[in-house]
Amino acid sequence: MSKFLSDNAAPVHPKVWEAMRAADSADNPYDGDRLSAELDERFTDLFGRDCAVMWVATGTAANCLALASMCQPHGGVVCHQEAHIEVDEGGAPGFYLHGAKLMLCEGEGAKLTPEGIAALIDPIRDDVHQVQPHAIAITQASEYGRTYSPGELASLGDFARARGLGLHMDGARFANAAAFLGGDAGVAAGPVDSLAFGFIKNGGMSAEAVVLFDPAQADMVKYRRKRAGHLQCKGRYLAAQILAMLDGDLWLENARHANAAAQEVASGCGERLMHPVEANELFVLLTQTEREALRGQGFEFYDWGAEAARFVTAWNTPEDDAAALGKAIASL
């Protein structure tokens, strides 16, 4: 069977296993170990600006802990109506943010624009009777596999600063976006205040990074992480995973492979593509009969509504499988 269900279904990269084995010795508990102590410096080098970094076990926790540092319980977070924090995190933002509201915005390709955000928040009265926006959350790459360009990020950063709003990035597939933009993590992050840097979809096992570009926020988030149950006592194993992905730019190598596989599939899709392929997700218009035909040939994928399917490539997707899927779609 050729699996295109999700990059979450991909195995752990061998170098991550090797790093965890190498970390399997006595060290200080929680985040007091030598590996966790390396994170701030390694990510500061990666992004070219000061940051404080801590590990957590899930992307949900990474997003919510970062947002909780910039949004009070009586405030709101502007996000796209298709954002993962709205659609697929089971109410976790409301839980972690103690009732703060998600303020849903429209935007092509699941991307936000300053104009769209302004249309949503400008009618809000500046009084205690209405929820005031405190932050903006964007997704890189977006829920439809679209990538924010450096110019788009700069415009959103300028807008957020002008309005006094925090700017957070859900980077579950940040590596894929960075690969599409040329490989520079700083370019892919732009001027955001915080980033949930995803590793699990890209070859990791159980570690994501909360990257805070205002290191002064770190102390607050560390307390929130403990309270939320995400301060693991053997944190060195999470740090080891992240550092293994950074070594030799493995995070970028894996993402480039996944992106290339997606482009191979896209070559057979033609006008069936619902969105440009800018990362490792494809949304393809297919009838139910056509989807059944593909599954009959051994391809696994998720339906996307009644008229389409979603295909996701991963760091380990065989080139032959991607080529075969592209040809199978083209022959429908």
C-alpha positions in Angstrom: 0.0 0.0 0.0 1.2 3.5 -0.8 0.4 5.8 2.1 -0.5 9.4 1.5 -2.7 9.8 4.6 -0.6 12.1 6.7 3.1 12.9 7.5 2.1 12.0 11.1 2.0 8.4 9.9 5.6 8.4 8.8 8.2 6.6 10.9 10.9 8.2 13.0 14.1 9.1 11.2 17.0 6.8 12.2 19.2 9.7 13.2 16.6 10.7 15.8 16.6 7.2 17.3 20.4 7.3 17.3 20.3 10.6 19.2 17.9 9.3 21.8 20.1 6.3 22.3 23.1 8.6 22.8 21.2 10.6 25.3 20.4 7.4 27.3 22.6 8.1 30.3 22.2 9.9 33.6 21.8 13.6 33.5 19.9 16.3 35.3 16.1 16.0 35.3 13.4 18.1 33.6 15.1 20.8 31.4 18.3 21.0 33.5 20.2 18.6 31.3 23.1 19.5 28.9 21.0 18.9 25.8 18.2 21.2 26.8 20.7 23.8 27.7 21.9 23.9 24.0 18.5 24.8 22.5 18.5 28.6 23.0 21.9 29.0 21.3 21.2 26.5 18.5 17.9 28.2 17.5 19.4 31.7 17.9 22.0 30.7 15.3 19.3 29.1 13.1 17.1 32.2 13.0 19.7 34.9 13.3 18.1 36.6 16.3 17.8 36.0 20.0 15.3 33.5 21.1 14.4 31.2 24.0 13.3 27.7 23.2 11.6 24.9 25.2 10.4 21.5 24.2 6.9 20.1 24.5 5.4 16.8 23.4 2.7 18.1 21.0 2.0 20.8 18.5 -1.2 21.6 20.3 0.7 22.4 23.5 3.3 24.4 21.6 0.6 26.6 20.0 -1.4 27.1 23.1 1.4 27.8 25.5 2.8 30.4 23.1 -0.6 32.1 22.6 -1.2 32.1 26.3 1.8 34.3 26.8 0.3 37.0 24.6 -3.4 36.8 25.1 -5.3 37.4 28.3 -8.4 35.3 29.2 -10.7 38.2 28.3 -9.1 38.8 24.9 -9.1 37.1 21.5 -6.8 35.5 19.0 -7.5 36.2 15.3 -7.0 33.1 13.2 -8.2 31.7 9.9 -11.6 29.9 10.0 -9.8 26.8 8.8 -6.9 27.2 11.2 -5.8 24.0 13.0 -6.3 25.7 16.4 -9.9 26.2 15.5 -10.8 23.0 13.6 -8.5 20.3 15.0 -7.3 21.0 18.5 -10.4 20.0 20.4 -11.0 23.3 22.2 -7.4 23.3 23.6 -6.9 27.0 22.9 -9.9 27.9 25.1 -8.6 25.5 27.8 -5.0 26.8 27.9 -6.0 30.5 27.4 -8.7 30.2 30.1 -11.6 31.1 27.9 -10.0 33.5 25.5 -11.9 33.7 22.2 -10.7 32.6 18.7 -11.8 35.3 16.3 -12.3 33.7 12.9 -11.2 35.4 9.7 -11.5 34.5 6.0 -8.6 34.4 3.6 -7.7 32.6 0.3 -5.7 29.4 0.8 -6.2 29.5 4.6 -3.9 32.5 4.8 -4.5 35.8 6.6 -4.0 39.3 5.2 -3.9 42.7 7.0 -6.9 43.7 5.1 -8.9 40.7 6.1 -7.9 41.0 9.7 -8.8 44.8 9.7 -12.3 44.0 8.3 -12.8 41.6 11.2 -11.5 43.7 14.1 -12.2 47.3 13.1 -15.9 47.1 13.8 -15.2 46.0 17.4 -16.0 48.7 19.9 -13.2 49.6 22.3 -15.2 48.9 25.4 -15.6 46.1 28.0 -18.7 44.7 26.4 -16.8 43.2 23.4 -13.8 40.9 23.2 -10.7 42.8 22.1 -8.1 41.1 19.9 -4.8 40.5 21.6 -2.9 38.3 19.1 -2.9 37.0 15.6 -2.1 33.3 14.8 -1.0 32.2 11.3 0.0 28.8 10.0 3.2 28.3 7.9 2.6 26.3 5.7 -1.1 26.9 5.9 -3.8 24.3 6.3 -4.1 24.2 2.5 -0.4 23.8 2.0 0.2 27.4 1.1 3.3 29.3 2.1 3.5 32.9 3.3 6.0 34.9 1.3 8.5 37.2 3.1 6.6 40.2 1.9 3.3 38.8 3.2 5.0 38.1 6.6 6.4 41.6 6.7 3.0 43.1 6.1 1.4 41.1 8.8 4.2 42.0 11.2 3.8 45.7 10.5 0.1 45.4 11.0 0.4 43.5 14.2 2.9 46.0 15.6 0.8 49.0 14.6 -2.3 47.4 16.4 -0.3 46.3 19.4 -1.1 42.6 18.7 1.2 39.6 19.2 2.0 37.5 16.2 2.2 33.7 16.5 3.1 31.1 13.9 1.8 27.5 13.9 4.7 25.8 12.2 3.5 22.2 12.2 4.9 22.1 8.6 7.3 25.0 9.0 10.2 23.0 7.6 8.2 22.4 4.3 7.5 26.1 4.0 11.1 27.0 4.7 12.3 24.5 2.1 9.9 26.0 -0.5 11.2 29.5 0.3 14.8 28.5 -0.2 15.9 27.0 3.1 16.3 30.0 5.4 14.4 29.6 8.7 14.6 33.3 9.4 13.0 34.1 6.1 10.2 31.6 6.7 9.4 32.9 10.2 9.6 36.6 9.3 8.8 38.9 12.2 6.7 36.6 14.3 6.9 36.8 18.1 6.6 33.1 18.7 6.7 29.9 16.6 5.6 26.4 17.2 8.4 24.7 15.3 7.1 21.3 14.2 9.4 18.3 14.1 7.1 15.3 14.5 5.6 15.4 11.0 9.1 15.8 9.6 10.9 12.7 11.1 10.7 13.4 14.8 9.0 11.2 17.4 7.6 13.2 20.3 9.2 16.6 20.5 8.1 20.0 19.2 9.8 23.4 20.0 8.2 26.5 21.4 10.4 29.3 20.0 10.0 32.7 21.7 11.7 35.6 19.9 11.2 37.7 23.1 13.3 35.7 25.6 11.8 37.6 28.4 8.6 35.6 27.8 10.3 32.4 28.6 9.9 32.4 32.4 6.2 32.8 32.1 5.8 30.1 29.5 8.0 27.7 31.6 5.6 28.1 34.5 2.6 27.5 32.2 4.3 24.5 30.7 4.7 22.9 34.2 1.1 23.7 35.1 -0.1 22.2 31.8 1.7 18.9 32.5 4.3 19.3 29.7 7.4 19.5 31.8 8.7 16.0 31.3 11.1 14.7 33.9 13.5 13.2 31.3 13.5 16.1 29.0 16.9 15.2 27.5 15.2 12.7 25.2 13.0 15.5 23.7 15.9 17.8 23.4 17.9 15.0 21.7 15.3 14.6 19.0 15.2 18.3 18.2 19.0 18.7 18.2 19.3 15.6 15.9 16.9 17.3 13.4 19.0 20.5 13.5 22.3 18.7 13.0 23.4 18.9 9.4 20.1 20.6 8.6 18.3 17.2 8.7 15.0 19.1 9.2 15.5 20.8 5.9 16.7 17.8 4.0 13.6 15.8 5.1 11.3 18.6 4.1 12.9 19.0 0.7 12.3 15.3 0.0 8.7 15.6 1.1 8.2 18.7 -1.1 9.8 17.0 -4.1 7.5 14.0 -3.7 4.5 16.4 -3.6 5.6 18.1 -6.8 6.0 14.6 -8.4 2.4 13.8 -7.5 1.2 17.3 -8.6 2.7 16.8 -12.1 -0.1 14.4 -12.8 -3.0 16.4 -11.3 -3.3 19.3 -13.8 -6.4 21.4 -13.3 -7.6 19.0 -10.6 -5.5 20.9 -8.0 -7.5 23.1 -5.7 -4.5 25.0 -4.5 -0.9 25.6 -5.7 1.4 23.0 -4.2 3.9 25.0 -2.0 4.7 22.4 0.7 3.9 18.7 1.0 0.1 18.7 0.8 -2.1 18.3 -2.3 -5.9 18.9 -2.5 -7.2 17.3 -5.6 -10.7 17.3 -7.1 -11.8 13.7 -7.5 -15.2 12.1 -7.8 -16.1 9.3 -5.4 -15.7 6.8 -8.2 -12.3 8.1 -9.0 -11.3 8.0 -5.3 -12.4 4.4 -5.1 -10.4 3.6 -8.2 -7.2 5.0 -6.7 -7.8 3.1 -3.4 -8.3 0.0 -5.5 -4.8 0.5 -6.9 -3.4 0.6 -3.3 -3.2 4.3 -2.6 -4.3 5.5 0.9 -5.5 9.0 1.5 -8.2 11.0 3.2 -11.4 12.4 1.5 -11.6 16.2 1.6 -15.3 16.9 1.6 -17.6 15.3 -1.0 -15.6 16.3 -4.1 -11.9 16.1 -3.3 -9.1 14.2 -1.6 -6.0 15.3 0.4 -2.7 13.6 -0.3 0.3 14.2 2.1 3.9 13.3 1.3 6.5 12.7 4.0 10.3 12.7 4.5 10.3 9.0 3.6 7.9 8.9 0.7 9.4 6.6 -2.0 10.0 8.5 -5.3 8.4 5.6 -7.1 5.3 5.8 -5.0 4.9 9.5 -5.7 5.5 9.0 -9.4 3.0 6.1 -9.5 0.3 8.2 -7.8 0.8 11.1 -10.2 0.5 8.8 -13.1 -2.6 7.1 -11.6 -4.3 10.5 -11.2 -3.4 11.6 -14.7 -4.9 8.4 -16.2 -8.3 8.9 -14.5 
